[in-house]
Amino acid sequence: MALRRPPTRVELKADDIVEYEQIMSERQLAAEDAAATKGGGSGGGPNDSAYSGAYSSKTGKTPTSAAKRKANIAERIGAGRAG
């Protein structure tokens, strides 16, 4: 299938680069402030409350720890029962 028109060209101007750098620096400062406010802990892993909220709102599930998963699996297969 051939194109009927030439591709659209978008020029990158110096003002666009300045604006991009400004936005990126603002984002970086906001991320540093959030990390400083948080207390420098987990780094956004599964135990992070913000991560948990976003995860559960998207999937309807809550993340569990590895130890809890192992206990659940052991319970399902009947490990640890005398018999």
SENU-333237 format. One record per residue: x, y, z of N, C-alpha, C, O in turn; residue in three letters. Coordinates in steps of 0.05 Angstrom, whole numbers, padded with zeros to 5 digits, always signed. Atoms other than C-alpha are relative to their C-alpha. Layout:
REM SENU-333237
XYZXYZXYZXYZAla;...
//
This chain:
REM SENU-333237
+00017-00023+00000+00000+00000+00000+00018+00025+00000+00034+00028+00018Met;-00017-00024+00003+00032+00065-00022-00013+00024+00013-00037+00026+00014Ala;+00009-00025-00011+00027+00131+00013-00008+00019-00022+00006+00021-00042Leu;+00009-00019+00020-00011+00183-00025+00011+00028+00005+00009+00045-00013Arg;-00011-00026-00005+00023+00241+00008+00027-00003+00014+00032-00024+00026Arg;-00026+00003-00014+00093+00255+00035-00005+00001+00031-00025+00013+00039Pro;+00003+00000-00029+00102+00244+00110+00001+00029+00011+00015+00046+00001Pro;+00000-00026-00013+00088+00303+00156+00026+00005+00014+00036-00013+00027Thr;-00025-00006-00013+00151+00337+00180-00006+00020+00022-00020+00040+00018Arg;+00003-00018-00023+00154+00370+00248+00028+00010+00006+00046-00006+00012Val;-00026-00011-00006+00211+00417+00260+00004+00004+00030-00014+00011+00044Glu;-00008-00004-00028+00247+00419+00327+00013+00027+00002+00034+00032-00010Leu;-00011-00027-00003+00259+00491+00348+00015+00002+00027+00011-00015+00044Lys;-00015-00004-00024+00305+00518+00401-00018+00005+00024-00012-00004+00046Ala;+00020-00005-00022+00245+00541+00443-00011-00026+00010-00016-00029+00034Asp;+00010+00026-00008+00219+00470+00443+00020-00015+00018+00012-00028+00038Asp;-00021+00013-00015+00285+00444+00470+00002+00012+00028+00004-00002+00048Ile;-00001-00014-00025+00286+00497+00525-00024-00008+00017-00021-00014+00041Val;+00025+00008-00014+00214+00480+00544+00002-00029+00010-00006-00035+00033Glu;-00003+00027-00008+00230+00406+00546+00019-00003+00024+00013-00017+00043Tyr;-00019+00001-00022+00291+00416+00591-00012+00011+00026-00007+00001+00047Glu;+00013-00012-00024+00250+00460+00638-00020-00020+00012-00020-00023+00037Gln;+00019+00019-00010+00195+00408+00644+00014-00024+00013+00005-00033+00034Ile;-00015+00023-00011+00245+00352+00656+00012+00007+00027+00013-00009+00045Met;-00012-00008-00026+00280+00392+00711-00021+00002+00021-00017-00005+00044Ser;+00022-00002-00019+00213+00406+00744-00008-00028+00010-00013-00032+00033Glu;+00007+00028-00008+00196+00332+00743+00021-00012+00018+00014-00026+00037Arg;-00021+00011-00016+00263+00314+00771-00001+00011+00028+00003-00003+00048Gln;+00002-00012-00026+00256+00364+00828-00024-00011+00015-00022-00016+00040Leu;+00024+00011-00013+00186+00338+00843+00005-00029+00010-00004-00036+00031Ala;-00006+00028-00008+00212+00266+00845+00019+00000+00024+00016-00016+00042Ala;-00019-00002-00022+00269+00286+00891-00015+00009+00026-00009-00002+00047Glu;+00016-00009-00023+00220+00323+00937-00017-00023+00011-00019-00026+00035Asp;+00017+00023-00008+00174+00262+00938+00017-00021+00015+00008-00032+00035Ala;-00017+00019-00012+00232+00217+00955+00010+00010+00028+00012-00006+00046Ala;-00009-00011-00026+00256+00264+01011-00023-00001+00020-00019-00006+00043Ala;+00024+00000-00018+00185+00269+01039-00006-00028+00009-00015-00032+00031Thr;+00007+00028-00006+00176+00194+01036+00018-00011+00022+00009-00028+00037Lys;-00018+00010-00021+00236+00182+01081+00021-00019-00011+00035-00032+00005Gly;-00022+00016+00012+00281+00145+01032-00002-00029+00006+00017-00041+00018Gly;+00004+00028-00007+00253+00075+01039+00002-00019-00023+00023-00024-00033Gly;+00002+00023+00017+00230+00023+00991+00007+00005-00029+00017-00013-00043Ser;-00006-00005+00028+00239+00057+00924-00022-00008-00019-00017-00013-00043Gly;+00022+00005+00018+00170+00042+00896-00005-00029-00006-00017-00036-00026Gly;+00005+00028+00004+00168-00033+00904-00028-00009+00007-00045+00008+00013Gly;+00027+00010-00006+00108-00078+00918-00010+00007+00028-00034+00006+00033Pro;+00009-00007-00027+00107-00057+00991-00006+00029+00004-00014+00038+00025Asn;+00006-00029-00001+00100+00017+00975-00030+00004-00002-00043-00008-00019Asp;+00029-00004-00001+00031+00043+00991-00010+00013-00026-00032+00006-00035Ser;+00009-00012+00025+00027+00086+00928+00000-00022-00022-00019-00022-00039Ala;-00001+00022+00020+00047+00025+00886-00024-00018+00005-00037-00026-00014Tyr;+00022+00018-00006-00004-00018+00922-00027+00011-00009-00044-00003-00020Ser;+00025-00013+00008-00060+00032+00910-00004+00000-00030-00025-00006-00040Gly;+00002+00000+00029-00044+00038+00836-00004-00028-00011-00019-00032-00029Ala;+00002+00028+00009-00036-00037+00828-00028-00011+00005-00040-00022-00013Tyr;+00027+00012-00006-00101-00055+00863-00022+00014-00015-00042+00001-00022Ser;+00021-00014+00016-00141-00001+00826+00000-00010-00029-00021-00010-00041Ser;-00002+00009+00028-00116-00028+00759-00009-00029-00002-00023-00036-00021Lys;+00004+00029+00003-00122-00103+00773-00022-00011+00018-00033-00032+00013Thr;+00020+00010-00019-00171-00109+00830+00012-00019+00020-00002-00032+00036Gly;-00014+00018-00018-00118-00149+00868+00019+00016+00017+00027+00038+00009Lys;-00020-00013-00016-00070-00131+00923+00025-00017+00000+00024-00041+00001Thr;-00025+00016+00001+00004-00151+00920+00005-00012+00027-00001-00001+00048Pro;-00007+00014-00025+00027-00201+00972+00030-00005+00002+00044-00005-00019Thr;-00028+00005-00003+00094-00215+01001+00007-00029-00008-00011-00046-00010Ser;-00008+00027+00008+00135-00276+00981-00006-00020+00022-00013-00043+00016Ala;+00005+00019-00022+00128-00307+01050-00030-00007+00001-00036-00031+00006Ala;+00029+00006+00000+00052-00301+01047-00007-00018-00023-00024-00036-00020Lys;+00006+00017+00023+00051-00331+00977+00009-00029+00006-00006-00047-00001Arg;-00010+00027-00007+00093-00390+01002-00019-00014+00019-00025-00038+00016Lys;+00018+00012-00019+00046-00401+01060-00026-00008-00013-00038-00029-00007Ala;+00025+00006+00015-00015-00398+01014+00003-00025-00017-00014-00042-00018Asn;-00005+00024+00017+00016-00449+00966+00002-00025+00017-00009-00046+00011Ile;-00003+00023-00017+00036-00495+01023-00028-00009+00011-00033-00033+00013Ala;+00026+00006-00011-00035-00491+01051-00017-00014-00022-00031-00033-00016Glu;+00016+00012+00022-00066-00507+00983+00008-00029-00006-00009-00046-00012Arg;-00009+00027+00007-00023-00568+00970+00001-00019+00024+00007-00043+00021Ile;+00001+00017-00023-00028-00593+01041+00026-00005+00013+00029-00025+00028Gly;-00026+00003-00012+00044-00585+01060-00001+00007+00030-00015+00025+00038Ala;-00001-00006-00029+00059-00587+01134-00021-00015+00016-00022-00013+00041Gly;+00020+00016-00014+00001-00633+01151+00012-00027+00009+00027-00040-00007Arg;-00009+00027-00009+00015-00695+01191-00020-00021-00011-00044-00017-00008Ala;+00019+00019+00010-00014-00755+01159+00009-00018-00019-00006-00035-00028Gly;
//
